Amino acid sequence: MKLTFQEQQIEFDKTPSSDEVVAKINELLKENYYFSHFIADGTEIYEEHEDYLIVNIDRIEKLEIIAKTEKEFLNDILLSAEAYLKRAKPEIVLLPEGFYSNPSSEVKTKFGQLMEGLQWLDEMLAVIDRSKERPGDWDKCMELSESMKTEIVSLSEAVENSDNVLIADIIQYEFIPIFESLESEIGNIIDVVGTRHNLS
């Protein structure tokens, strides 16, 4: 098997284990790159990489590693966060009304999706905040992130107490403005220091 990353090539004399391949990938990428995916004999593999290697390791002749620089990786996170906020806004605006009345199973499902989205968004903001490539005007996003964390705690308490009115109020008066502000701040950062893909 031949393992390639940019100009570097590693030739394995015998069929390596999947653990050996993963270790070599990590060694090649070091701290300068973020793993994106790999191309195994022309087939792009975007998920379940280790499982793919375990099943196919003895058949792979060429494994090409695709990685991103930290700046490219952060730009993609910012674009994903902005896209999530744009998609979530129309849904989140409808949630308070559902909680002011007796919430239906559909409202509860959308609320569950909101909670998952908040967790993902919080994790993405934390990744950017820890990065060496963090945008210079990042402080406002972190203030919004801290506000969001505080409101997540309040929201969790309201859920524990089955206080539907408080749940609706927190979504309407806290999360909707936070989402709008984050979308605006992240959009400005992308426009100033990032790159938007596929602009016509």
N, C-alpha and C positions, 0 to 999 in steps of 0.2 A: 504494500500500500504506500502511496505517495500522499503526504500531507502538505498542503501549500497554504501560505498566507502571504499575500502581496508578493514580494520577491523571494521570500524564504521558502525552502523546500526541505522536507524531512522524508527520507526513504526508510521504511521499516523493512528489515531483512526478512523477518517472519511475521505472520499475522499477529498484530498486537491485541491486547485485551481492550475492551471499551474504556476501562479505567486508565490505561496507558495513553490512549488517544486523547481523552479528556485532559489528562495531566499535561500532555504536550501542547494542546490548544491553549490551556491556561498559561503555560510557560511562554508561548509565542506572543500572546496578547499582553501579558504582564499588566501593568497599571495604566498603560497608555490607550487601551482600546476596550470597547464593550462588545462582547460577542453578539452578533445579530442572528446568523444562521449558518448552515453549511450546504455545500453542493456536493452530493455523493454521486460520482459518475454521471453528472449532468442533471440530477434530480435535486431540486431545492427542498431542503428540510427546515421548516420554520418552528416546529415544536416537537416535544418528546425526543430530543436529540439522543440522549443516552439510551433510551429504549430502541431507537432506530439502530444505533451502533451495536447494541447487544445482539439484535436479530440478524443484522447484515454485515457484521465486521469481516467475516471471511470472504465476502464477495466484493467488497469495495476496493477498487483499484486506485481511484483518485478522490481525495477528500479536500475540497477547497473551502477555507474558512473565510467568512464574510464578517467583518467587524466595522465598528464606527468609532471615530474619535470621540472624546468626551464632549466636545462642542457639538458634533453632529447628533450624538445621543441625546444631549440636553435639548437641542432644537426639536427633535422628534417628540420628546416628552412634552415640551411646551405646546407643540401643535396638537398633540393628542388631548392635553388638558383643555385647550381652547375648544377643540371640536366637541369634547364631552360636555363642557359648559353650555355650548350652543344647542346641543341636542337635548340636554336635561332641562333647560329653562322652560320650554313650553309645557313639559310634563310637571315640573315642580310647581308651576303657577296654578295648576288645577288641583293639587293635593289639599290645600287648606280647606276648600269648600267641602271636600269629601270627609274631612275630619270634623268640621263644624256640625255636620249631620252625622248620622250613624255610618261609619266607614264600611264600604262594601269590600268584598274579597279582592276586587280589582284595585281599589284604593290601597288596601294593605299590601298587595303585590308591588304596586308602584312605590310604596313607601319602603319596602324591603330593597328594591332596586336603588332608591335614593341612598339608603344607608350603605349599601355596597359601593356606590359611586363616591360617597363621601370618604369612605376608607381608602379607596384607590387614589382619589385626589389628594388626600392628606399624605399618603405614601409618596406620591410623585413630587409634591412640594418639598417634602423632606429630602428626597434624593437630590433635587436641584440645590437646596440650601447647603447640603454637605459638599457639593462639588467645588473643585478648584476653578471651574469655568462658570461659576454662578454669575448671572448678570449683575452689573454694577448697581442698577436701580431696583434691586430685589426686595428691599426693606418693606415696601408697601404690601407686597405679596405675603411676606411673612407675618405682618400685622393681621392681614385678613385670615391667614392660616391659623393664627392663635385665636382669633375670634371664632373661627369655624370650630376649633377644638372645644372651646368653652361651650358653644351652643350644642355640640354633639353630646356633651355631658348633660346639659339641661334637657335635651331631647330624650336621652336615655332614661332620665329620671321621670319625665312625663309619660314615657311608654310604660315604665315599671308601675306607675300610679294609675295607668289607664286613663289619663287626663287628655281626652281627645281635643278639647278646646285649647289647652296649652300646646299640644303638638301642632295644631293648626297655626296658632299664633307664632310659635318659634319658626315654623317654615315660612310663613308669610312675612313676618317682620324682621327676621334675622337671616335666614338662609337665602331667600330670594335676593335681598340687597348684597349679600356676600358674593353670591354667584355672579351677579351683574358686575360688581366691582372687580372680581378676579378675572372675569372674561375680558374686561376692558384693560386691566393692568397687563395681563399675559399677552393680549393682542398688541399692546404698545411695545412690549419687550421684543416680541417676534419682529415687529416692523422696524425696530431700531437696531437690534443686534442679531436677529435670527434670519432665517430664510424660509420663505413660503414656497412650497413645491407646486409645480404645474400651474403657474399663473399664466393666464392668456393675455 
